[in-house]
Amino acid sequence: MVINKKSWDALPDDLKAIVEICAKETQLWTNAWQENLNIEALKIMGKTTEFVRMDDEAIIEFAKVTFKYLDDLSAKHPFTKKVIDSQEEFKAAYAPWRDMRSGVAPWPRKMILEGKLMQ
């Protein structure tokens, strides 16, 4: 959502709070809705599509190419660098939590009992 800064600043605090709550709730609803759409998309696509998961080496190679591209963009555009640095800072702060939860995912009962625990 985008709001003109002068218009935002002119709002009383109670209306700002309402807009912030509504924006957050809408984002949460949208995330849940998109996840459900992904489930349905896999059901439909799975009828005619073979899904192939890349191996770790391929993922790392894609990441190296992507990081080089982003580094080149950052060198040319200070705002891009600021955004990418902020994202990297968040990922570094998030990493300990990701490790702590050990990738455990809410798999269906049958899959857990067959030994599938990690994302």
N, C-alpha and C positions, 0 to 999 in steps of 0.2 A: 504494500500500500504506500502511496506517495501523497504527502500533504505539503502544501506550500508552507514554508517555515514561518512567514509572517502570520499566516492564518492560524497555524498551530499555536504560536506564541500568544495570539489574541484569545484563545479559548480559556475558559476558567478551568481550574484544576480538576473539578469534578467531571467535566466533559472529557478532558484529556484521559482521565482514569477509565472512563467508559469506553472510549475509543481504543485504548491500549488493551483492555480486557477483551473486547470484541475481536480485535485483530489477532490476539493470541489464541482465543478459542476457535476462530475461523481457521487458523493455521493448523491447530491440532486436529480439527475435523477433516481438513483437506488431506493431511498426512494419512489418517486412518482410511479415508475414502480411496486414496491412491493405492494403498496397500491392498485393499479389497479388489480394485480394478486389476492389479498385477496378478492376483490369484486367478481371476476370470480369464485374463489374457493368456496365462500359461495353459489353462485348460483348453482354450480354443486353439492356440498355436501348437500345443503338444500333439494334436491330431495329425498335423502335416509337417511338423518341424522336428529335426533332431537337435537337441541342445548339446553343445560341446563346451566344457569348462577348460579354460587355458591352464596350463601347468604353471608352477611358481616361476620358473625361469622366463617364460613368455611374459608373464605379468611384470616381472622386474625389468625386462627389456623395454616393454611399453612405457613403464614409469620413467626409465632413464631418458627415453626420447621426449616424453612429455615434460620432464623437469628441465631438460636442455632448452626446449621451446619456451617454457615459462621464464627461465633465466634470461634468455635473449629478449623477451618482451619486457621484463623488469628493467633490464639495462637501458632500454629505450624510453620507457614510460614510468616516471616516478609514482604515479597513482597506482598503476598496476603492481609495482613493487610493494607499495604500502598494503594493498589488498592481499597479495600472496603471502607477504610476511605475517599478516594478521591471521590468515588461515593456517599457516605453518605453526604459529604460536599456539593457536587453539588445539591443533592436532597433537602437539607436544604435551600440552596440559592434559589432554584427554587420554593419552597413551597409558598412563599408569592405571586408570580406571578400566580401560579395555583389557589390560593384562590381568588385573585383579579379578575381573569377572570371568576370565579364562575362556571367553568365547562361547560360554554355555548358552544354549539357545532352547526355546520352548518347543522341542520336537514333539510330534505325536507319540503317544505311549509306546506303540509298536517299535518305532524307530529307536527310542531311548533304550528299550529292552534289548534291541539288537546291537547296541553299543554306539549309536550316533549321538554324540553330546556336543560337539563343537560346530561353530558356524563355518 
